[in-house]
Amino acid sequence: QVQLVESGGGLVQAGGSLRLSCAASGSIFSINTMGWYRQAPGKQREWVAAIRSGFSPNYADSVKGRFTISRDNAKNTVYLQMNSLKPEDTAVYYCNTKGYTARSEFDLWGQGTQVTVSS
């Protein structure tokens, strides 16, 4: 069984920074893609960024140049460094991880962490 645990959300003023973390644990054989999504009140969940083994990271246009996704393969952890935050970045942020145990494929979501940016 594989679990994801997120941390790092909070309240910050516009222009500030936050760093989110998402750690995967359990019977992991390999991890392919790790990514971040967000959902603002009254809106659908949207993709923010993703990083895949052996490939360059990808970002939504709305965060490109401000957010940086990275991963520590030894720790099965993905990070989202968010700089120059704007009020419109306010949302619950979810990590998503796709990979394999010895027996099966998994596609899991974290519990979500609230990011609030005040103007």
Jmol script that loads the backbone (N, CA, C; Angstrom):
load data "model"
ATOM      1  N   GLN A   1       0.847  -1.184   0.000  1.00  0.00           N
ATOM      2  CA  GLN A   1       0.000   0.000   0.000  1.00  0.00           C
ATOM      3  C   GLN A   1       0.888   1.241   0.000  1.00  0.00           C
ATOM      4  N   VAL A   2       0.443   2.248  -0.750  1.00  0.00           N
ATOM      5  CA  VAL A   2       1.210   3.483  -0.884  1.00  0.00           C
ATOM      6  C   VAL A   2       0.373   4.632  -0.346  1.00  0.00           C
ATOM      7  N   GLN A   3       1.033   5.538   0.360  1.00  0.00           N
ATOM      8  CA  GLN A   3       0.360   6.720   0.904  1.00  0.00           C
ATOM      9  C   GLN A   3       1.115   7.974   0.518  1.00  0.00           C
ATOM     10  N   LEU A   4       0.369   9.074   0.406  1.00  0.00           N
ATOM     11  CA  LEU A   4       0.959  10.382   0.154  1.00  0.00           C
ATOM     12  C   LEU A   4       0.621  11.293   1.317  1.00  0.00           C
ATOM     13  N   VAL A   5       1.609  12.047   1.767  1.00  0.00           N
ATOM     14  CA  VAL A   5       1.389  13.014   2.839  1.00  0.00           C
ATOM     15  C   VAL A   5       1.927  14.362   2.385  1.00  0.00           C
ATOM     16  N   GLU A   6       1.040  15.347   2.369  1.00  0.00           N
ATOM     17  CA  GLU A   6       1.401  16.693   1.951  1.00  0.00           C
ATOM     18  C   GLU A   6       1.666  17.577   3.168  1.00  0.00           C
ATOM     19  N   SER A   7       2.479  18.599   2.942  1.00  0.00           N
ATOM     20  CA  SER A   7       2.715  19.596   3.973  1.00  0.00           C
ATOM     21  C   SER A   7       3.159  20.890   3.319  1.00  0.00           C
ATOM     22  N   GLY A   8       3.087  21.973   4.085  1.00  0.00           N
ATOM     23  CA  GLY A   8       3.677  23.225   3.635  1.00  0.00           C
ATOM     24  C   GLY A   8       2.720  24.341   3.271  1.00  0.00           C
ATOM     25  N   GLY A   9       1.437  24.099   3.301  1.00  0.00           N
ATOM     26  CA  GLY A   9       0.508  25.177   2.974  1.00  0.00           C
ATOM     27  C   GLY A   9       0.453  26.227   4.065  1.00  0.00           C
ATOM     28  N   GLY A  10      -0.310  27.276   3.810  1.00  0.00           N
ATOM     29  CA  GLY A  10      -0.455  28.314   4.811  1.00  0.00           C
ATOM     30  C   GLY A  10      -0.978  29.599   4.229  1.00  0.00           C
ATOM     31  N   LEU A  11      -0.864  30.652   5.035  1.00  0.00           N
ATOM     32  CA  LEU A  11      -1.320  31.991   4.659  1.00  0.00           C
ATOM     33  C   LEU A  11      -0.106  32.865   4.386  1.00  0.00           C
ATOM     34  N   VAL A  12      -0.118  33.554   3.268  1.00  0.00           N
ATOM     35  CA  VAL A  12       1.000  34.410   2.906  1.00  0.00           C
ATOM     36  C   VAL A  12       0.470  35.642   2.188  1.00  0.00           C
ATOM     37  N   GLN A  13       1.195  36.725   2.281  1.00  0.00           N
ATOM     38  CA  GLN A  13       0.803  37.935   1.568  1.00  0.00           C
ATOM     39  C   GLN A  13       1.211  37.838   0.102  1.00  0.00           C
ATOM     40  N   ALA A  14       0.519  38.575  -0.719  1.00  0.00           N
ATOM     41  CA  ALA A  14       0.858  38.628  -2.140  1.00  0.00           C
ATOM     42  C   ALA A  14       2.320  39.018  -2.303  1.00  0.00           C
ATOM     43  N   GLY A  15       2.979  38.314  -3.212  1.00  0.00           N
ATOM     44  CA  GLY A  15       4.404  38.541  -3.428  1.00  0.00           C
ATOM     45  C   GLY A  15       5.287  37.623  -2.608  1.00  0.00           C
ATOM     46  N   GLY A  16       4.695  36.922  -1.664  1.00  0.00           N
ATOM     47  CA  GLY A  16       5.456  36.034  -0.813  1.00  0.00           C
ATOM     48  C   GLY A  16       5.691  34.667  -1.430  1.00  0.00           C
ATOM     49  N   SER A  17       6.264  33.787  -0.623  1.00  0.00           N
ATOM     50  CA  SER A  17       6.634  32.459  -1.099  1.00  0.00           C
ATOM     51  C   SER A  17       6.180  31.381  -0.126  1.00  0.00           C
ATOM     52  N   LEU A  18       5.923  30.201  -0.670  1.00  0.00           N
ATOM     53  CA  LEU A  18       5.638  29.007   0.121  1.00  0.00           C
ATOM     54  C   LEU A  18       6.262  27.820  -0.593  1.00  0.00           C
ATOM     55  N   ARG A  19       6.554  26.792   0.174  1.00  0.00           N
ATOM     56  CA  ARG A  19       7.071  25.551  -0.397  1.00  0.00           C
ATOM     57  C   ARG A  19       6.219  24.393   0.078  1.00  0.00           C
ATOM     58  N   LEU A  20       5.652  23.683  -0.869  1.00  0.00           N
ATOM     59  CA  LEU A  20       4.856  22.507  -0.566  1.00  0.00           C
ATOM     60  C   LEU A  20       5.698  21.250  -0.737  1.00  0.00           C
ATOM     61  N   SER A  21       5.393  20.253   0.077  1.00  0.00           N
ATOM     62  CA  SER A  21       6.059  18.961  -0.029  1.00  0.00           C
ATOM     63  C   SER A  21       5.017  17.852  -0.078  1.00  0.00           C
ATOM     64  N   CYS A  22       5.368  16.783  -0.745  1.00  0.00           N
ATOM     65  CA  CYS A  22       4.486  15.618  -0.805  1.00  0.00           C
ATOM     66  C   CYS A  22       5.368  14.378  -0.812  1.00  0.00           C
ATOM     67  N   ALA A  23       5.255  13.601   0.237  1.00  0.00           N
ATOM     68  CA  ALA A  23       6.089  12.411   0.389  1.00  0.00           C
ATOM     69  C   ALA A  23       5.271  11.153   0.175  1.00  0.00           C
ATOM     70  N   ALA A  24       5.774  10.278  -0.652  1.00  0.00           N
ATOM     71  CA  ALA A  24       5.141   8.982  -0.886  1.00  0.00           C
ATOM     72  C   ALA A  24       5.865   7.922  -0.064  1.00  0.00           C
ATOM     73  N   SER A  25       5.091   7.041   0.528  1.00  0.00           N
ATOM     74  CA  SER A  25       5.686   5.973   1.330  1.00  0.00           C
ATOM     75  C   SER A  25       4.896   4.678   1.135  1.00  0.00           C
ATOM     76  N   GLY A  26       5.549   3.580   1.481  1.00  0.00           N
ATOM     77  CA  GLY A  26       4.889   2.284   1.339  1.00  0.00           C
ATOM     78  C   GLY A  26       5.662   1.374   0.412  1.00  0.00           C
ATOM     79  N   SER A  27       4.951   0.438  -0.163  1.00  0.00           N
ATOM     80  CA  SER A  27       5.572  -0.596  -0.990  1.00  0.00           C
ATOM     81  C   SER A  27       5.754  -0.105  -2.425  1.00  0.00           C
ATOM     82  N   ILE A  28       6.635   0.855  -2.573  1.00  0.00           N
ATOM     83  CA  ILE A  28       6.853   1.484  -3.870  1.00  0.00           C
ATOM     84  C   ILE A  28       7.961   0.757  -4.622  1.00  0.00           C
ATOM     85  N   PHE A  29       7.660   0.355  -5.847  1.00  0.00           N
ATOM     86  CA  PHE A  29       8.691  -0.221  -6.703  1.00  0.00           C
ATOM     87  C   PHE A  29       9.333   0.866  -7.547  1.00  0.00           C
ATOM     88  N   SER A  30       8.502   1.720  -8.130  1.00  0.00           N
ATOM     89  CA  SER A  30       9.014   2.843  -8.905  1.00  0.00           C
ATOM     90  C   SER A  30       7.952   3.927  -8.981  1.00  0.00           C
ATOM     91  N   ILE A  31       8.414   5.168  -9.175  1.00  0.00           N
ATOM     92  CA  ILE A  31       7.509   6.302  -9.368  1.00  0.00           C
ATOM     93  C   ILE A  31       7.787   6.900 -10.728  1.00  0.00           C
ATOM     94  N   ASN A  32       6.749   7.117 -11.500  1.00  0.00           N
ATOM     95  CA  ASN A  32       6.904   7.687 -12.827  1.00  0.00           C
ATOM     96  C   ASN A  32       6.707   9.195 -12.769  1.00  0.00           C
ATOM     97  N   THR A  33       5.492   9.621 -12.612  1.00  0.00           N
ATOM     98  CA  THR A  33       5.181  11.051 -12.636  1.00  0.00           C
ATOM     99  C   THR A  33       4.718  11.526 -11.262  1.00  0.00           C
ATOM    100  N   MET A  34       5.204  12.702 -10.885  1.00  0.00           N
ATOM    101  CA  MET A  34       4.732  13.369  -9.678  1.00  0.00           C
ATOM    102  C   MET A  34       4.286  14.758 -10.091  1.00  0.00           C
ATOM    103  N   GLY A  35       3.148  15.174  -9.588  1.00  0.00           N
ATOM    104  CA  GLY A  35       2.630  16.468 -10.026  1.00  0.00           C
ATOM    105  C   GLY A  35       1.793  17.143  -8.964  1.00  0.00           C
ATOM    106  N   TRP A  36       1.436  18.380  -9.289  1.00  0.00           N
ATOM    107  CA  TRP A  36       0.602  19.185  -8.406  1.00  0.00           C
ATOM    108  C   TRP A  36      -0.615  19.710  -9.168  1.00  0.00           C
ATOM    109  N   TYR A  37      -1.733  19.726  -8.481  1.00  0.00           N
ATOM    110  CA  TYR A  37      -2.968  20.290  -8.973  1.00  0.00           C
ATOM    111  C   TYR A  37      -3.497  21.235  -7.903  1.00  0.00           C
ATOM    112  N   ARG A  38      -4.469  22.056  -8.283  1.00  0.00           N
ATOM    113  CA  ARG A  38      -5.091  22.926  -7.285  1.00  0.00           C
ATOM    114  C   ARG A  38      -6.562  23.112  -7.607  1.00  0.00           C
ATOM    115  N   GLN A  39      -7.311  23.417  -6.574  1.00  0.00           N
ATOM    116  CA  GLN A  39      -8.742  23.650  -6.734  1.00  0.00           C
ATOM    117  C   GLN A  39      -9.147  24.843  -5.884  1.00  0.00           C
ATOM    118  N   ALA A  40      -9.575  25.888  -6.568  1.00  0.00           N
ATOM    119  CA  ALA A  40     -10.054  27.089  -5.893  1.00  0.00           C
ATOM    120  C   ALA A  40     -11.546  26.935  -5.615  1.00  0.00           C
ATOM    121  N   PRO A  41     -12.070  27.682  -4.650  1.00  0.00           N
ATOM    122  CA  PRO A  41     -13.496  27.567  -4.323  1.00  0.00           C
ATOM    123  C   PRO A  41     -14.374  27.830  -5.540  1.00  0.00           C
ATOM    124  N   GLY A  42     -15.304  26.938  -5.788  1.00  0.00           N
ATOM    125  CA  GLY A  42     -16.231  27.101  -6.896  1.00  0.00           C
ATOM    126  C   GLY A  42     -15.663  26.785  -8.259  1.00  0.00           C
ATOM    127  N   LYS A  43     -14.430  26.298  -8.300  1.00  0.00           N
ATOM    128  CA  LYS A  43     -13.794  26.000  -9.586  1.00  0.00           C
ATOM    129  C   LYS A  43     -13.388  24.539  -9.658  1.00  0.00           C
ATOM    130  N   GLN A  44     -13.143  24.082 -10.875  1.00  0.00           N
ATOM    131  CA  GLN A  44     -12.673  22.710 -11.064  1.00  0.00           C
ATOM    132  C   GLN A  44     -11.193  22.600 -10.711  1.00  0.00           C
ATOM    133  N   ARG A  45     -10.801  21.395 -10.370  1.00  0.00           N
ATOM    134  CA  ARG A  45      -9.390  21.149 -10.103  1.00  0.00           C
ATOM    135  C   ARG A  45      -8.600  21.356 -11.392  1.00  0.00           C
ATOM    136  N   GLU A  46      -7.473  22.035 -11.276  1.00  0.00           N
ATOM    137  CA  GLU A  46      -6.644  22.290 -12.450  1.00  0.00           C
ATOM    138  C   GLU A  46      -5.215  21.844 -12.213  1.00  0.00           C
ATOM    139  N   TRP A  47      -4.600  21.437 -13.295  1.00  0.00           N
ATOM    140  CA  TRP A  47      -3.215  20.995 -13.252  1.00  0.00           C
ATOM    141  C   TRP A  47      -2.290  22.200 -13.091  1.00  0.00           C
ATOM    142  N   VAL A  48      -1.246  22.051 -12.271  1.00  0.00           N
ATOM    143  CA  VAL A  48      -0.302  23.124 -12.011  1.00  0.00           C
ATOM    144  C   VAL A  48       1.077  22.803 -12.586  1.00  0.00           C
ATOM    145  N   ALA A  49       1.608  21.648 -12.249  1.00  0.00           N
ATOM    146  CA  ALA A  49       2.962  21.305 -12.685  1.00  0.00           C
ATOM    147  C   ALA A  49       3.162  19.798 -12.541  1.00  0.00           C
ATOM    148  N   ALA A  50       4.103  19.278 -13.307  1.00  0.00           N
ATOM    149  CA  ALA A  50       4.417  17.854 -13.217  1.00  0.00           C
ATOM    150  C   ALA A  50       5.880  17.627 -13.547  1.00  0.00           C
ATOM    151  N   ILE A  51       6.415  16.568 -12.962  1.00  0.00           N
ATOM    152  CA  ILE A  51       7.787  16.198 -13.243  1.00  0.00           C
ATOM    153  C   ILE A  51       7.838  14.691 -13.418  1.00  0.00           C
ATOM    154  N   ARG A  52       8.468  14.268 -14.502  1.00  0.00           N
ATOM    155  CA  ARG A  52       8.526  12.864 -14.850  1.00  0.00           C
ATOM    156  C   ARG A  52       9.983  12.451 -14.970  1.00  0.00           C
ATOM    157  N   SER A  53      10.286  11.273 -14.528  1.00  0.00           N
ATOM    158  CA  SER A  53      11.657  10.787 -14.559  1.00  0.00           C
ATOM    159  C   SER A  53      12.249  10.918 -15.950  1.00  0.00           C
ATOM    160  N   GLY A  54      13.398  11.584 -16.031  1.00  0.00           N
ATOM    161  CA  GLY A  54      14.099  11.701 -17.295  1.00  0.00           C
ATOM    162  C   GLY A  54      13.615  12.798 -18.206  1.00  0.00           C
ATOM    163  N   PHE A  55      12.630  13.566 -17.760  1.00  0.00           N
ATOM    164  CA  PHE A  55      12.085  14.629 -18.593  1.00  0.00           C
ATOM    165  C   PHE A  55      12.127  15.960 -17.846  1.00  0.00           C
ATOM    166  N   SER A  56      12.067  17.045 -18.597  1.00  0.00           N
ATOM    167  CA  SER A  56      12.020  18.365 -17.984  1.00  0.00           C
ATOM    168  C   SER A  56      10.650  18.585 -17.362  1.00  0.00           C
ATOM    169  N   PRO A  57      10.587  19.383 -16.312  1.00  0.00           N
ATOM    170  CA  PRO A  57       9.285  19.692 -15.697  1.00  0.00           C
ATOM    171  C   PRO A  57       8.392  20.476 -16.648  1.00  0.00           C
ATOM    172  N   ASN A  58       7.106  20.375 -16.402  1.00  0.00           N
ATOM    173  CA  ASN A  58       6.128  21.133 -17.176  1.00  0.00           C
ATOM    174  C   ASN A  58       5.253  21.947 -16.229  1.00  0.00           C
ATOM    175  N   TYR A  59       4.821  23.101 -16.708  1.00  0.00           N
ATOM    176  CA  TYR A  59       4.055  24.019 -15.875  1.00  0.00           C
ATOM    177  C   TYR A  59       2.846  24.563 -16.626  1.00  0.00           C
ATOM    178  N   ALA A  60       1.795  24.845 -15.863  1.00  0.00           N
ATOM    179  CA  ALA A  60       0.682  25.592 -16.428  1.00  0.00           C
ATOM    180  C   ALA A  60       1.149  27.012 -16.719  1.00  0.00           C
ATOM    181  N   ASP A  61       0.582  27.620 -17.740  1.00  0.00           N
ATOM    182  CA  ASP A  61       0.995  28.977 -18.107  1.00  0.00           C
ATOM    183  C   ASP A  61       0.806  29.959 -16.946  1.00  0.00           C
ATOM    184  N   SER A  62      -0.191  29.724 -16.133  1.00  0.00           N
ATOM    185  CA  SER A  62      -0.507  30.655 -15.051  1.00  0.00           C
ATOM    186  C   SER A  62       0.559  30.706 -13.961  1.00  0.00           C
ATOM    187  N   VAL A  63       1.408  29.684 -13.902  1.00  0.00           N
ATOM    188  CA  VAL A  63       2.428  29.643 -12.842  1.00  0.00           C
ATOM    189  C   VAL A  63       3.845  29.632 -13.390  1.00  0.00           C
ATOM    190  N   LYS A  64       3.971  29.557 -14.689  1.00  0.00           N
ATOM    191  CA  LYS A  64       5.299  29.470 -15.305  1.00  0.00           C
ATOM    192  C   LYS A  64       6.124  30.693 -14.939  1.00  0.00           C
ATOM    193  N   GLY A  65       7.361  30.457 -14.514  1.00  0.00           N
ATOM    194  CA  GLY A  65       8.246  31.534 -14.114  1.00  0.00           C
ATOM    195  C   GLY A  65       8.138  31.912 -12.651  1.00  0.00           C
ATOM    196  N   ARG A  66       7.103  31.412 -11.976  1.00  0.00           N
ATOM    197  CA  ARG A  66       6.916  31.723 -10.547  1.00  0.00           C
ATOM    198  C   ARG A  66       7.034  30.475  -9.676  1.00  0.00           C
ATOM    199  N   PHE A  67       6.587  29.337 -10.195  1.00  0.00           N
ATOM    200  CA  PHE A  67       6.608  28.086  -9.442  1.00  0.00           C
ATOM    201  C   PHE A  67       7.695  27.175 -10.000  1.00  0.00           C
ATOM    202  N   THR A  68       8.284  26.389  -9.106  1.00  0.00           N
ATOM    203  CA  THR A  68       9.279  25.405  -9.512  1.00  0.00           C
ATOM    204  C   THR A  68       8.962  24.068  -8.858  1.00  0.00           C
ATOM    205  N   ILE A  69       8.829  23.036  -9.683  1.00  0.00           N
ATOM    206  CA  ILE A  69       8.615  21.691  -9.174  1.00  0.00           C
ATOM    207  C   ILE A  69       9.934  20.937  -9.194  1.00  0.00           C
ATOM    208  N   SER A  70      10.155  20.150  -8.153  1.00  0.00           N
ATOM    209  CA  SER A  70      11.361  19.338  -8.089  1.00  0.00           C
ATOM    210  C   SER A  70      11.031  18.052  -7.323  1.00  0.00           C
ATOM    211  N   ARG A  71      11.921  17.092  -7.439  1.00  0.00           N
ATOM    212  CA  ARG A  71      11.689  15.833  -6.724  1.00  0.00           C
ATOM    213  C   ARG A  71      12.994  15.277  -6.197  1.00  0.00           C
ATOM    214  N   ASP A  72      12.874  14.581  -5.076  1.00  0.00           N
ATOM    215  CA  ASP A  72      13.987  13.870  -4.471  1.00  0.00           C
ATOM    216  C   ASP A  72      13.651  12.395  -4.592  1.00  0.00           C
ATOM    217  N   ASN A  73      14.261  11.726  -5.543  1.00  0.00           N
ATOM    218  CA  ASN A  73      13.926  10.330  -5.802  1.00  0.00           C
ATOM    219  C   ASN A  73      14.270   9.423  -4.624  1.00  0.00           C
ATOM    220  N   ALA A  74      15.328   9.762  -3.914  1.00  0.00           N
ATOM    221  CA  ALA A  74      15.725   8.933  -2.771  1.00  0.00           C
ATOM    222  C   ALA A  74      14.675   8.978  -1.667  1.00  0.00           C
ATOM    223  N   LYS A  75      13.970  10.094  -1.585  1.00  0.00           N
ATOM    224  CA  LYS A  75      12.947  10.261  -0.547  1.00  0.00           C
ATOM    225  C   LYS A  75      11.532  10.104  -1.094  1.00  0.00           C
ATOM    226  N   ASN A  76      11.405   9.813  -2.384  1.00  0.00           N
ATOM    227  CA  ASN A  76      10.074   9.713  -3.010  1.00  0.00           C
ATOM    228  C   ASN A  76       9.218  10.933  -2.688  1.00  0.00           C
ATOM    229  N   THR A  77       9.831  12.091  -2.804  1.00  0.00           N
ATOM    230  CA  THR A  77       9.178  13.335  -2.415  1.00  0.00           C
ATOM    231  C   THR A  77       9.212  14.339  -3.564  1.00  0.00           C
ATOM    232  N   VAL A  78       8.093  15.018  -3.733  1.00  0.00           N
ATOM    233  CA  VAL A  78       8.017  16.085  -4.717  1.00  0.00           C
ATOM    234  C   VAL A  78       7.759  17.398  -3.987  1.00  0.00           C
ATOM    235  N   TYR A  79       8.342  18.456  -4.516  1.00  0.00           N
ATOM    236  CA  TYR A  79       8.232  19.778  -3.912  1.00  0.00           C
ATOM    237  C   TYR A  79       7.637  20.759  -4.922  1.00  0.00           C
ATOM    238  N   LEU A  80       6.988  21.774  -4.401  1.00  0.00           N
ATOM    239  CA  LEU A  80       6.532  22.874  -5.236  1.00  0.00           C
ATOM    240  C   LEU A  80       6.931  24.168  -4.553  1.00  0.00           C
ATOM    241  N   GLN A  81       7.938  24.821  -5.101  1.00  0.00           N
ATOM    242  CA  GLN A  81       8.360  26.122  -4.601  1.00  0.00           C
ATOM    243  C   GLN A  81       7.541  27.177  -5.306  1.00  0.00           C
ATOM    244  N   MET A  82       6.803  27.949  -4.548  1.00  0.00           N
ATOM    245  CA  MET A  82       5.902  28.954  -5.109  1.00  0.00           C
ATOM    246  C   MET A  82       6.392  30.336  -4.702  1.00  0.00           C
ATOM    247  N   ASN A  83       6.803  31.113  -5.676  1.00  0.00           N
ATOM    248  CA  ASN A  83       7.277  32.472  -5.446  1.00  0.00           C
ATOM    249  C   ASN A  83       6.335  33.477  -6.106  1.00  0.00           C
ATOM    250  N   SER A  84       6.475  34.726  -5.711  1.00  0.00           N
ATOM    251  CA  SER A  84       5.653  35.803  -6.283  1.00  0.00           C
ATOM    252  C   SER A  84       4.177  35.417  -6.291  1.00  0.00           C
ATOM    253  N   LEU A  85       3.719  34.934  -5.168  1.00  0.00           N
ATOM    254  CA  LEU A  85       2.344  34.444  -5.078  1.00  0.00           C
ATOM    255  C   LEU A  85       1.336  35.572  -5.269  1.00  0.00           C
ATOM    256  N   LYS A  86       0.232  35.213  -5.890  1.00  0.00           N
ATOM    257  CA  LYS A  86      -0.840  36.153  -6.167  1.00  0.00           C
ATOM    258  C   LYS A  86      -2.123  35.667  -5.480  1.00  0.00           C
ATOM    259  N   PRO A  87      -3.051  36.576  -5.211  1.00  0.00           N
ATOM    260  CA  PRO A  87      -4.319  36.142  -4.600  1.00  0.00           C
ATOM    261  C   PRO A  87      -5.019  35.053  -5.414  1.00  0.00           C
ATOM    262  N   GLU A  88      -4.867  35.080  -6.714  1.00  0.00           N
ATOM    263  CA  GLU A  88      -5.518  34.062  -7.541  1.00  0.00           C
ATOM    264  C   GLU A  88      -4.856  32.691  -7.434  1.00  0.00           C
ATOM    265  N   ASP A  89      -3.758  32.599  -6.722  1.00  0.00           N
ATOM    266  CA  ASP A  89      -3.146  31.295  -6.447  1.00  0.00           C
ATOM    267  C   ASP A  89      -3.808  30.605  -5.250  1.00  0.00           C
ATOM    268  N   THR A  90      -4.692  31.317  -4.575  1.00  0.00           N
ATOM    269  CA  THR A  90      -5.387  30.742  -3.428  1.00  0.00           C
ATOM    270  C   THR A  90      -6.192  29.528  -3.856  1.00  0.00           C
ATOM    271  N   ALA A  91      -5.944  28.402  -3.197  1.00  0.00           N
ATOM    272  CA  ALA A  91      -6.597  27.147  -3.554  1.00  0.00           C
ATOM    273  C   ALA A  91      -6.138  26.060  -2.589  1.00  0.00           C
ATOM    274  N   VAL A  92      -6.803  24.930  -2.671  1.00  0.00           N
ATOM    275  CA  VAL A  92      -6.290  23.720  -2.042  1.00  0.00           C
ATOM    276  C   VAL A  92      -5.397  23.034  -3.072  1.00  0.00           C
ATOM    277  N   TYR A  93      -4.184  22.737  -2.674  1.00  0.00           N
ATOM    278  CA  TYR A  93      -3.211  22.133  -3.568  1.00  0.00           C
ATOM    279  C   TYR A  93      -3.102  20.633  -3.267  1.00  0.00           C
ATOM    280  N   TYR A  94      -3.170  19.849  -4.330  1.00  0.00           N
ATOM    281  CA  TYR A  94      -3.118  18.393  -4.209  1.00  0.00           C
ATOM    282  C   TYR A  94      -1.924  17.856  -4.990  1.00  0.00           C
ATOM    283  N   CYS A  95      -1.210  16.930  -4.400  1.00  0.00           N
ATOM    284  CA  CYS A  95      -0.186  16.244  -5.181  1.00  0.00           C
ATOM    285  C   CYS A  95      -0.773  14.965  -5.763  1.00  0.00           C
ATOM    286  N   ASN A  96      -0.222  14.546  -6.863  1.00  0.00           N
ATOM    287  CA  ASN A  96      -0.630  13.321  -7.540  1.00  0.00           C
ATOM    288  C   ASN A  96       0.619  12.542  -7.931  1.00  0.00           C
ATOM    289  N   THR A  97       0.595  11.266  -7.669  1.00  0.00           N
ATOM    290  CA  THR A  97       1.761  10.436  -7.957  1.00  0.00           C
ATOM    291  C   THR A  97       1.330   9.161  -8.669  1.00  0.00           C
ATOM    292  N   LYS A  98       2.036   8.850  -9.726  1.00  0.00           N
ATOM    293  CA  LYS A  98       1.758   7.639 -10.504  1.00  0.00           C
ATOM    294  C   LYS A  98       2.999   6.769 -10.500  1.00  0.00           C
ATOM    295  N   GLY A  99       2.790   5.489 -10.249  1.00  0.00           N
ATOM    296  CA  GLY A  99       3.931   4.594 -10.234  1.00  0.00           C
ATOM    297  C   GLY A  99       3.485   3.159 -10.096  1.00  0.00           C
ATOM    298  N   TYR A 100       4.383   2.335  -9.564  1.00  0.00           N
ATOM    299  CA  TYR A 100       4.124   0.899  -9.477  1.00  0.00           C
ATOM    300  C   TYR A 100       4.581   0.354  -8.128  1.00  0.00           C
ATOM    301  N   THR A 101       3.775  -0.551  -7.587  1.00  0.00           N
ATOM    302  CA  THR A 101       4.249  -1.425  -6.536  1.00  0.00           C
ATOM    303  C   THR A 101       4.768  -2.684  -7.230  1.00  0.00           C
ATOM    304  N   ALA A 102       5.152  -3.674  -6.474  1.00  0.00           N
ATOM    305  CA  ALA A 102       5.610  -4.926  -7.078  1.00  0.00           C
ATOM    306  C   ALA A 102       4.471  -5.641  -7.803  1.00  0.00           C
ATOM    307  N   ARG A 103       3.238  -5.304  -7.432  1.00  0.00           N
ATOM    308  CA  ARG A 103       2.082  -6.041  -7.960  1.00  0.00           C
ATOM    309  C   ARG A 103       1.221  -5.237  -8.907  1.00  0.00           C
ATOM    310  N   SER A 104       1.199  -3.927  -8.748  1.00  0.00           N
ATOM    311  CA  SER A 104       0.215  -3.171  -9.516  1.00  0.00           C
ATOM    312  C   SER A 104       0.663  -1.733  -9.717  1.00  0.00           C
ATOM    313  N   GLU A 105      -0.098  -1.058 -10.572  1.00  0.00           N
ATOM    314  CA  GLU A 105       0.115   0.354 -10.829  1.00  0.00           C
ATOM    315  C   GLU A 105      -0.694   1.165  -9.825  1.00  0.00           C
ATOM    316  N   PHE A 106      -0.210   2.338  -9.464  1.00  0.00           N
ATOM    317  CA  PHE A 106      -0.989   3.211  -8.604  1.00  0.00           C
ATOM    318  C   PHE A 106      -1.056   4.623  -9.165  1.00  0.00           C
ATOM    319  N   ASP A 107      -2.116   5.298  -8.811  1.00  0.00           N
ATOM    320  CA  ASP A 107      -2.373   6.685  -9.217  1.00  0.00           C
ATOM    321  C   ASP A 107      -3.065   7.323  -8.020  1.00  0.00           C
ATOM    322  N   LEU A 108      -2.293   8.021  -7.187  1.00  0.00           N
ATOM    323  CA  LEU A 108      -2.786   8.457  -5.892  1.00  0.00           C
ATOM    324  C   LEU A 108      -2.794   9.967  -5.752  1.00  0.00           C
ATOM    325  N   TRP A 109      -3.697  10.427  -4.871  1.00  0.00           N
ATOM    326  CA  TRP A 109      -3.795  11.846  -4.538  1.00  0.00           C
ATOM    327  C   TRP A 109      -3.464  12.065  -3.071  1.00  0.00           C
ATOM    328  N   GLY A 110      -2.810  13.179  -2.800  1.00  0.00           N
ATOM    329  CA  GLY A 110      -2.605  13.587  -1.435  1.00  0.00           C
ATOM    330  C   GLY A 110      -3.879  14.134  -0.833  1.00  0.00           C
ATOM    331  N   GLN A 111      -3.803  14.463   0.453  1.00  0.00           N
ATOM    332  CA  GLN A 111      -4.997  14.907   1.171  1.00  0.00           C
ATOM    333  C   GLN A 111      -5.351  16.366   0.891  1.00  0.00           C
ATOM    334  N   GLY A 112      -4.441  17.075   0.289  1.00  0.00           N
ATOM    335  CA  GLY A 112      -4.664  18.488  -0.005  1.00  0.00           C
ATOM    336  C   GLY A 112      -4.126  19.378   1.091  1.00  0.00           C
ATOM    337  N   THR A 113      -3.599  20.520   0.698  1.00  0.00           N
ATOM    338  CA  THR A 113      -3.116  21.507   1.651  1.00  0.00           C
ATOM    339  C   THR A 113      -3.562  22.890   1.191  1.00  0.00           C
ATOM    340  N   GLN A 114      -4.062  23.676   2.115  1.00  0.00           N
ATOM    341  CA  GLN A 114      -4.626  24.984   1.775  1.00  0.00           C
ATOM    342  C   GLN A 114      -3.516  26.024   1.621  1.00  0.00           C
ATOM    343  N   VAL A 115      -3.586  26.746   0.526  1.00  0.00           N
ATOM    344  CA  VAL A 115      -2.717  27.899   0.299  1.00  0.00           C
ATOM    345  C   VAL A 115      -3.622  29.120   0.151  1.00  0.00           C
ATOM    346  N   THR A 116      -3.404  30.118   0.995  1.00  0.00           N
ATOM    347  CA  THR A 116      -4.185  31.341   0.943  1.00  0.00           C
ATOM    348  C   THR A 116      -3.245  32.521   0.777  1.00  0.00           C
ATOM    349  N   VAL A 117      -3.488  33.309  -0.271  1.00  0.00           N
ATOM    350  CA  VAL A 117      -2.659  34.472  -0.558  1.00  0.00           C
ATOM    351  C   VAL A 117      -3.515  35.718  -0.372  1.00  0.00           C
ATOM    352  N   SER A 118      -3.125  36.550   0.559  1.00  0.00           N
ATOM    353  CA  SER A 118      -3.886  37.766   0.838  1.00  0.00           C
ATOM    354  C   SER A 118      -3.345  38.939   0.026  1.00  0.00           C
ATOM    355  N   SER A 119      -4.239  39.829  -0.343  1.00  0.00           N
ATOM    356  CA  SER A 119      -3.828  40.987  -1.162  1.00  0.00           C
ATOM    357  C   SER A 119      -3.405  42.159  -0.300  1.00  0.00           C
TER     358      SER A 119
END
end "model"
wireframe off; spacefill off
backbone 0.3
color backbone group
